[in-house]
Amino acid sequence: MAKRQVFFSFEYNKDAWRASQIKEMGKVDGSSTFSANDWEEVKEKSDAKIKEWIDSQMVMRSCLVVLIGATTSGRKWIKYEIEKAYELNKGIVGIHIHNLKDSQGKQTTKGSNPFYNIFIGENNERLSKYVTCFDSVYSSSKYVYDDIKDKIEQLIEDAIANKAPQ
């Protein structure tokens, strides 16, 4: 199976270290949006320029992978990325990363489902009804890492195959 090009969505300031662990697993195509998603580079731009960059990156990807940390849900740009992925009919999946250790060796608390407050379709259904949020059964960072590594490719394939209704 070919590696997928995905768009990683995460809260840069708090979760870049955890997110880099996911990227380093080597389970997605190397051209997936990650390094260019450096918030330090992007945050100086106007909202219009940030949206333009997200839009141009998202169109090339088959799936949005939201890496869910303690405070990911409700972040302005993560919400925009989710809405854009839905609009473009991309696969969407969430992966809880709170139990991966950060650069100081610390875990954090589990964050809320970022898809819960996004409403879709004529019936205004919650996107969370259709999007999987993987949360490892393990609490040890090493086991969580191995669990995500073992499952991320299938999570992405399932997200692409089972998109939310338009």
C-alpha positions as CSV (number, residue, x, y, z in Angstrom):
1,M,0.0,0.0,0.0
2,A,1.4,3.4,-1.0
3,K,1.9,5.9,1.8
4,R,-0.8,8.6,1.9
5,Q,-0.2,12.3,1.7
6,V,-1.9,13.8,4.7
7,F,-2.4,17.1,6.3
8,F,-1.5,17.1,10.0
9,S,-3.5,19.5,12.1
10,F,-2.2,20.2,15.7
11,E,-1.7,22.9,18.2
12,Y,1.9,23.9,17.4
13,N,2.9,25.6,20.6
14,K,1.8,22.7,22.8
15,D,2.0,19.6,20.7
16,A,4.8,20.1,18.1
17,W,7.0,17.6,19.9
18,R,4.3,15.0,20.1
19,A,3.3,15.6,16.5
20,S,6.9,15.1,15.4
21,Q,6.9,11.7,16.9
22,I,3.9,10.8,14.7
23,K,5.6,12.1,11.6
24,E,8.9,10.3,12.4
25,M,7.0,7.0,12.4
26,G,7.4,7.0,8.6
27,K,3.8,5.8,8.0
28,V,2.7,8.7,5.7
29,D,4.2,10.1,2.5
30,G,7.2,12.4,3.2
31,S,5.6,15.2,1.4
32,S,2.7,15.3,3.8
33,T,2.1,18.7,5.3
34,F,4.0,19.0,8.5
35,S,7.3,20.8,8.4
36,A,5.7,23.7,6.5
37,N,3.0,23.7,9.2
38,D,5.6,25.4,11.4
39,W,3.4,27.9,13.3
40,E,6.4,30.2,13.8
41,E,6.6,30.6,10.1
42,V,2.9,30.9,9.5
43,K,1.7,33.0,12.4
44,E,3.2,36.2,11.2
45,K,0.9,36.2,8.1
46,S,-2.5,37.7,7.7
47,D,-5.6,35.6,8.2
48,A,-6.2,35.6,4.5
49,K,-2.6,34.4,3.8
50,I,-2.9,31.6,6.4
51,K,-6.2,30.5,4.8
52,E,-4.7,30.6,1.4
53,W,-1.7,28.4,2.6
54,I,-4.0,25.9,4.3
55,D,-6.3,25.7,1.2
56,S,-3.4,25.2,-1.1
57,Q,-1.9,22.4,1.1
58,M,-5.2,20.7,1.8
59,V,-6.2,20.3,-1.8
60,M,-3.1,18.0,-2.4
61,R,-3.9,15.7,0.5
62,S,-6.1,12.7,0.8
63,C,-6.8,12.9,4.5
64,L,-6.7,15.3,7.5
65,V,-5.2,13.8,10.6
66,V,-6.0,15.9,13.7
67,L,-3.5,15.2,16.4
68,I,-5.6,15.9,19.6
69,G,-3.8,17.3,22.6
70,A,-5.1,18.8,25.8
71,T,-6.4,22.1,24.2
72,T,-6.6,21.3,20.5
73,S,-10.4,21.5,20.4
74,G,-11.8,24.9,19.6
75,R,-8.5,26.3,18.2
76,K,-9.3,28.7,15.4
77,W,-7.0,27.3,12.7
78,I,-7.7,23.7,13.6
79,K,-11.4,24.3,13.3
80,Y,-10.8,26.0,9.9
81,E,-8.6,23.0,8.7
82,I,-11.4,20.5,9.7
83,E,-14.1,22.6,8.0
84,K,-11.9,22.9,4.9
85,A,-11.2,19.1,4.8
86,Y,-14.9,18.4,5.1
87,E,-15.7,21.0,2.3
88,L,-13.1,19.3,0.0
89,N,-14.5,15.8,0.9
90,K,-11.2,14.6,2.4
91,G,-10.9,11.7,4.8
92,I,-10.8,13.0,8.4
93,V,-9.5,11.2,11.5
94,G,-8.5,12.3,15.0
95,I,-5.7,10.7,17.1
96,H,-5.4,11.5,20.8
97,I,-1.7,12.3,21.6
98,H,-2.0,13.4,25.2
99,N,-0.2,10.3,26.5
100,L,2.8,10.8,24.3
101,K,5.6,12.5,26.2
102,D,6.7,16.0,25.3
103,S,10.3,17.3,25.2
104,Q,10.3,17.5,29.0
105,G,9.1,13.9,29.3
106,K,5.6,14.9,30.4
107,Q,2.2,13.7,29.4
108,T,-0.9,15.9,29.5
109,T,-4.6,15.6,30.0
110,K,-6.9,14.2,27.3
111,G,-8.5,16.9,25.1
112,S,-12.1,17.3,23.9
113,N,-13.3,15.9,20.6
114,P,-12.5,18.8,18.1
115,F,-15.3,17.5,15.8
116,Y,-18.1,17.8,18.3
117,N,-18.8,21.5,17.8
118,I,-18.7,21.4,14.0
119,F,-22.1,20.9,12.4
120,I,-22.6,19.5,8.9
121,G,-25.4,18.9,6.3
122,E,-28.9,20.0,6.1
123,N,-29.7,18.4,9.5
124,N,-26.9,20.2,11.3
125,E,-25.4,16.9,12.5
126,R,-22.3,16.9,14.6
127,L,-19.2,15.9,12.5
128,S,-18.1,13.9,15.5
129,K,-20.9,11.4,14.6
130,Y,-18.8,10.4,11.5
131,V,-15.2,11.0,12.5
132,T,-13.2,8.4,14.4
133,C,-11.0,9.7,17.3
134,F,-8.5,7.1,18.1
135,D,-7.5,6.9,21.7
136,S,-5.0,4.2,22.7
137,V,-6.0,1.9,25.5
138,Y,-2.5,2.3,26.9
139,S,-1.2,5.0,29.2
140,S,2.6,4.5,28.9
141,S,4.0,6.8,26.3
142,K,6.0,4.0,24.6
143,Y,3.0,1.7,24.3
144,V,0.8,4.6,23.1
145,Y,3.5,5.3,20.4
146,D,3.6,1.7,19.3
147,D,-0.2,1.5,19.3
148,I,-0.5,4.6,17.1
149,K,2.4,3.4,14.8
150,D,0.6,0.0,14.4
151,K,-2.8,1.6,13.6
152,I,-2.3,5.0,11.8
153,E,-2.2,3.7,8.3
154,Q,-5.5,1.8,8.8
155,L,-7.1,4.8,10.5
156,I,-6.2,6.9,7.5
157,E,-7.5,4.4,5.0
158,D,-10.8,4.0,7.0
159,A,-11.2,7.8,7.2
160,I,-10.8,8.0,3.4
161,A,-13.2,5.1,2.8
162,N,-15.8,6.3,5.3
163,K,-16.1,10.1,4.7
164,A,-18.8,12.2,6.4
165,P,-21.8,12.7,4.1
166,Q,-21.8,15.9,2.1
